[in-house]
């Protein structure tokens, strides 16, 4: 499912076309699983939003 979402975002140019989709999925999900396994912090909405926004900073297509 997430793979299809990312591919749909690449088609119209919302995300960069050169991203590695498998690495992008890992980038988004790894922090969540790490916290779940290690118990290093809560999985609050604010934390999830921050992870998402930081990842998107590197993945978004620049419109300079």
TIROTI-707462 format. One record per atom (N, C-alpha, C): residue number from 1; atom name; x, y, z. Coordinates in Angstrom, 1 decimal, always signed. Layout:
BEGIN
+-----+-------+--------+--------+--------+
| num | atomo |      X |      Y |      Z |
+-----+-------+--------+--------+--------+
| NUM |    CA |      X |      Y |      Z |
...
+-----+-------+--------+--------+--------+
! end
This chain:
BEGIN
+-----+-------+--------+--------+--------+
| num | atomo |      X |      Y |      Z |
+-----+-------+--------+--------+--------+
|   1 |     N |   +0.8 |   -1.2 |   +0.0 |
|   1 |    CA |   +0.0 |   +0.0 |   +0.0 |
|   1 |     C |   +0.9 |   +1.3 |   +0.0 |
|   2 |     N |   +1.8 |   +1.3 |   +0.9 |
|   2 |    CA |   +2.7 |   +2.5 |   +1.0 |
|   2 |     C |   +3.5 |   +2.7 |   -0.3 |
|   3 |     N |   +3.9 |   +1.6 |   -0.9 |
|   3 |    CA |   +4.6 |   +1.7 |   -2.2 |
|   3 |     C |   +3.7 |   +2.4 |   -3.3 |
|   4 |     N |   +2.5 |   +2.0 |   -3.4 |
|   4 |    CA |   +1.6 |   +2.6 |   -4.3 |
|   4 |     C |   +1.4 |   +4.1 |   -4.0 |
|   5 |     N |   +1.3 |   +4.5 |   -2.8 |
|   5 |    CA |   +1.1 |   +5.9 |   -2.4 |
|   5 |     C |   +2.4 |   +6.7 |   -2.8 |
|   6 |     N |   +3.5 |   +6.1 |   -2.6 |
|   6 |    CA |   +4.8 |   +6.8 |   -3.0 |
|   6 |     C |   +4.9 |   +6.9 |   -4.5 |
|   7 |     N |   +4.5 |   +5.9 |   -5.2 |
|   7 |    CA |   +4.5 |   +5.9 |   -6.7 |
|   7 |     C |   +3.6 |   +6.9 |   -7.3 |
|   8 |     N |   +2.4 |   +7.0 |   -6.6 |
|   8 |    CA |   +1.4 |   +8.1 |   -7.1 |
|   8 |     C |   +1.9 |   +9.5 |   -6.8 |
|   9 |     N |   +2.7 |   +9.7 |   -5.8 |
|   9 |    CA |   +3.3 |  +11.0 |   -5.5 |
|   9 |     C |   +4.4 |  +11.3 |   -6.4 |
|  10 |     N |   +5.1 |  +10.3 |   -7.0 |
|  10 |    CA |   +6.2 |  +10.6 |   -7.9 |
|  10 |     C |   +5.7 |  +11.0 |   -9.3 |
|  11 |     N |   +4.6 |  +10.3 |   -9.7 |
|  11 |    CA |   +4.1 |  +10.6 |  -11.1 |
|  11 |     C |   +3.8 |  +12.0 |  -11.4 |
|  12 |     N |   +3.1 |  +12.8 |  -10.5 |
|  12 |    CA |   +2.9 |  +14.2 |  -10.8 |
|  12 |     C |   +4.0 |  +15.1 |  -10.4 |
|  13 |     N |   +5.1 |  +14.5 |   -9.9 |
|  13 |    CA |   +6.2 |  +15.4 |   -9.5 |
|  13 |     C |   +6.2 |  +15.9 |   -8.1 |
|  14 |     N |   +5.3 |  +15.3 |   -7.2 |
|  14 |    CA |   +5.3 |  +15.8 |   -5.8 |
|  14 |     C |   +6.5 |  +15.3 |   -5.1 |
|  15 |     N |   +7.0 |  +14.1 |   -5.4 |
|  15 |    CA |   +8.2 |  +13.5 |   -4.8 |
|  15 |     C |   +9.2 |  +13.4 |   -5.9 |
|  16 |     N |  +10.5 |  +13.5 |   -5.5 |
|  16 |    CA |  +11.6 |  +13.3 |   -6.5 |
|  16 |     C |  +11.5 |  +12.0 |   -7.2 |
|  17 |     N |  +11.8 |  +11.9 |   -8.5 |
|  17 |    CA |  +11.7 |  +10.7 |   -9.2 |
|  17 |     C |  +12.9 |   +9.8 |   -9.0 |
|  18 |     N |  +14.0 |  +10.3 |   -8.4 |
|  18 |    CA |  +15.2 |   +9.5 |   -8.2 |
|  18 |     C |  +15.3 |   +8.8 |   -6.8 |
|  19 |     N |  +14.2 |   +8.8 |   -6.0 |
|  19 |    CA |  +14.3 |   +8.2 |   -4.7 |
|  19 |     C |  +14.2 |   +6.7 |   -4.8 |
|  20 |     N |  +14.8 |   +6.1 |   -3.9 |
|  20 |    CA |  +14.8 |   +4.6 |   -3.7 |
|  20 |     C |  +13.5 |   +4.3 |   -2.9 |
|  21 |     N |  +12.5 |   +3.7 |   -3.5 |
|  21 |    CA |  +11.3 |   +3.5 |   -2.8 |
|  21 |     C |  +11.4 |   +2.6 |   -1.6 |
|  22 |     N |  +12.2 |   +1.5 |   -1.7 |
|  22 |    CA |  +12.4 |   +0.7 |   -0.5 |
|  22 |     C |  +13.1 |   +1.4 |   +0.6 |
|  23 |     N |  +14.1 |   +2.2 |   +0.3 |
|  23 |    CA |  +14.8 |   +2.9 |   +1.3 |
|  23 |     C |  +13.8 |   +4.0 |   +2.0 |
|  24 |     N |  +13.0 |   +4.6 |   +1.2 |
|  24 |    CA |  +12.0 |   +5.6 |   +1.6 |
|  24 |     C |  +11.0 |   +4.9 |   +2.6 |
|  25 |     N |  +10.6 |   +3.7 |   +2.3 |
|  25 |    CA |   +9.7 |   +3.0 |   +3.2 |
|  25 |     C |  +10.4 |   +2.8 |   +4.6 |
|  26 |     N |  +11.6 |   +2.3 |   +4.5 |
|  26 |    CA |  +12.4 |   +2.1 |   +5.7 |
|  26 |     C |  +12.6 |   +3.4 |   +6.5 |
|  27 |     N |  +12.9 |   +4.5 |   +5.8 |
|  27 |    CA |  +13.1 |   +5.8 |   +6.4 |
|  27 |     C |  +11.8 |   +6.2 |   +7.2 |
|  28 |     N |  +10.7 |   +5.9 |   +6.7 |
|  28 |    CA |   +9.4 |   +6.3 |   +7.4 |
|  28 |     C |   +9.0 |   +5.4 |   +8.5 |
|  29 |     N |   +9.3 |   +4.1 |   +8.4 |
|  29 |    CA |   +8.8 |   +3.1 |   +9.4 |
|  29 |     C |   +9.9 |   +2.7 |  +10.4 |
|  30 |     N |  +11.1 |   +2.8 |  +10.1 |
|  30 |    CA |  +12.2 |   +2.4 |  +11.1 |
|  30 |     C |  +12.1 |   +3.1 |  +12.4 |
|  31 |     N |  +11.9 |   +4.4 |  +12.5 |
|  31 |    CA |  +11.9 |   +5.1 |  +13.8 |
|  31 |     C |  +10.7 |   +4.6 |  +14.6 |
|  32 |     N |   +9.6 |   +4.3 |  +14.0 |
|  32 |    CA |   +8.5 |   +3.8 |  +14.8 |
|  32 |     C |   +8.8 |   +2.4 |  +15.4 |
|  33 |     N |   +9.3 |   +1.5 |  +14.5 |
|  33 |    CA |   +9.6 |   +0.2 |  +15.0 |
|  33 |     C |  +10.7 |   +0.2 |  +16.1 |
|  34 |     N |  +11.7 |   +1.1 |  +15.9 |
|  34 |    CA |  +12.8 |   +1.2 |  +16.9 |
|  34 |     C |  +12.2 |   +1.6 |  +18.2 |
|  35 |     N |  +11.3 |   +2.6 |  +18.3 |
|  35 |    CA |  +10.7 |   +3.0 |  +19.5 |
|  35 |     C |   +9.9 |   +1.9 |  +20.2 |
|  36 |     N |   +9.2 |   +1.1 |  +19.3 |
|  36 |    CA |   +8.4 |   +0.0 |  +19.8 |
|  36 |     C |   +9.3 |   -1.1 |  +20.4 |
|  37 |     N |  +10.4 |   -1.4 |  +19.8 |
|  37 |    CA |  +11.2 |   -2.5 |  +20.2 |
|  37 |     C |  +12.1 |   -2.0 |  +21.4 |
|  38 |     N |  +12.6 |   -0.8 |  +21.4 |
|  38 |    CA |  +13.5 |   -0.4 |  +22.5 |
|  38 |     C |  +12.8 |   +0.4 |  +23.6 |
|  39 |     N |  +11.6 |   +0.8 |  +23.4 |
|  39 |    CA |  +10.9 |   +1.6 |  +24.4 |
|  39 |     C |  +11.6 |   +2.9 |  +24.7 |
|  40 |     N |  +12.1 |   +3.6 |  +23.7 |
|  40 |    CA |  +12.9 |   +4.8 |  +23.9 |
|  40 |     C |  +12.0 |   +6.0 |  +24.0 |
|  41 |     N |  +10.7 |   +5.9 |  +23.7 |
|  41 |    CA |   +9.8 |   +7.1 |  +23.8 |
|  41 |     C |   +8.4 |   +6.7 |  +23.4 |
|  42 |     N |   +7.5 |   +7.7 |  +23.5 |
|  42 |    CA |   +6.2 |   +7.4 |  +23.1 |
|  42 |     C |   +6.0 |   +7.5 |  +21.6 |
|  43 |     N |   +4.9 |   +7.0 |  +21.1 |
|  43 |    CA |   +4.5 |   +7.1 |  +19.7 |
|  43 |     C |   +3.4 |   +8.0 |  +19.6 |
|  44 |     N |   +3.6 |   +9.3 |  +20.0 |
|  44 |    CA |   +2.6 |  +10.3 |  +19.9 |
|  44 |     C |   +2.3 |  +10.8 |  +18.5 |
|  45 |     N |   +1.2 |  +11.4 |  +18.3 |
|  45 |    CA |   +0.9 |  +12.0 |  +17.0 |
|  45 |     C |   +2.0 |  +13.0 |  +16.6 |
|  46 |     N |   +2.5 |  +13.8 |  +17.6 |
|  46 |    CA |   +3.5 |  +14.8 |  +17.3 |
|  46 |     C |   +4.8 |  +14.2 |  +16.9 |
|  47 |     N |   +5.2 |  +13.0 |  +17.5 |
|  47 |    CA |   +6.4 |  +12.3 |  +17.0 |
|  47 |     C |   +6.3 |  +11.8 |  +15.6 |
|  48 |     N |   +5.1 |  +11.2 |  +15.3 |
|  48 |    CA |   +4.9 |  +10.6 |  +14.0 |
|  48 |     C |   +4.9 |  +11.8 |  +12.9 |
|  49 |     N |   +4.2 |  +12.9 |  +13.2 |
|  49 |    CA |   +4.2 |  +14.0 |  +12.3 |
|  49 |     C |   +5.6 |  +14.6 |  +12.1 |
|  50 |     N |   +6.4 |  +14.6 |  +13.1 |
|  50 |    CA |   +7.8 |  +15.1 |  +13.0 |
|  50 |     C |   +8.7 |  +14.2 |  +12.1 |
|  51 |     N |   +8.6 |  +12.9 |  +12.3 |
|  51 |    CA |   +9.3 |  +12.0 |  +11.5 |
|  51 |     C |   +8.9 |  +12.1 |  +10.0 |
|  52 |     N |   +7.6 |  +12.2 |   +9.8 |
|  52 |    CA |   +7.1 |  +12.4 |   +8.4 |
|  52 |     C |   +7.6 |  +13.7 |   +7.8 |
|  53 |     N |   +7.5 |  +14.8 |   +8.5 |
|  53 |    CA |   +7.9 |  +16.1 |   +7.9 |
|  53 |     C |   +9.4 |  +16.1 |   +7.7 |
|  54 |     N |  +10.2 |  +15.6 |   +8.5 |
|  54 |    CA |  +11.6 |  +15.5 |   +8.3 |
|  54 |     C |  +12.0 |  +14.7 |   +7.1 |
|  55 |     N |  +11.3 |  +13.5 |   +6.9 |
|  55 |    CA |  +11.6 |  +12.7 |   +5.8 |
|  55 |     C |  +11.2 |  +13.4 |   +4.5 |
|  56 |     N |  +10.0 |  +14.1 |   +4.5 |
|  56 |    CA |   +9.5 |  +14.8 |   +3.3 |
|  56 |     C |  +10.5 |  +15.9 |   +2.9 |
|  57 |     N |  +11.1 |  +16.5 |   +3.8 |
|  57 |    CA |  +12.1 |  +17.6 |   +3.4 |
|  57 |     C |  +13.1 |  +17.1 |   +2.4 |
|  58 |     N |  +13.5 |  +15.9 |   +2.6 |
|  58 |    CA |  +14.5 |  +15.3 |   +1.6 |
|  58 |     C |  +13.9 |  +14.7 |   +0.4 |
|  59 |     N |  +12.6 |  +14.3 |   +0.4 |
|  59 |    CA |  +12.0 |  +13.6 |   -0.6 |
|  59 |     C |  +11.2 |  +14.5 |   -1.6 |
|  60 |     N |  +10.8 |  +15.6 |   -1.1 |
|  60 |    CA |   +9.9 |  +16.5 |   -2.0 |
|  60 |     C |  +10.7 |  +17.0 |   -3.2 |
|  61 |     N |  +10.0 |  +17.1 |   -4.3 |
|  61 |    CA |  +10.5 |  +17.7 |   -5.5 |
|  61 |     C |  +10.6 |  +19.2 |   -5.3 |
|  62 |     N |  +11.8 |  +19.8 |   -5.5 |
|  62 |    CA |  +12.0 |  +21.2 |   -5.3 |
|  62 |     C |  +11.5 |  +21.9 |   -6.5 |
|  63 |     N |  +10.7 |  +23.0 |   -6.2 |
|  63 |    CA |  +10.1 |  +23.8 |   -7.3 |
|  63 |     C |  +10.8 |  +25.2 |   -7.3 |
|  64 |     N |  +12.1 |  +25.2 |   -7.5 |
|  64 |    CA |  +12.9 |  +26.4 |   -7.5 |
|  64 |     C |  +12.8 |  +27.1 |   -8.9 |
+-----+-------+--------+--------+--------+
! end
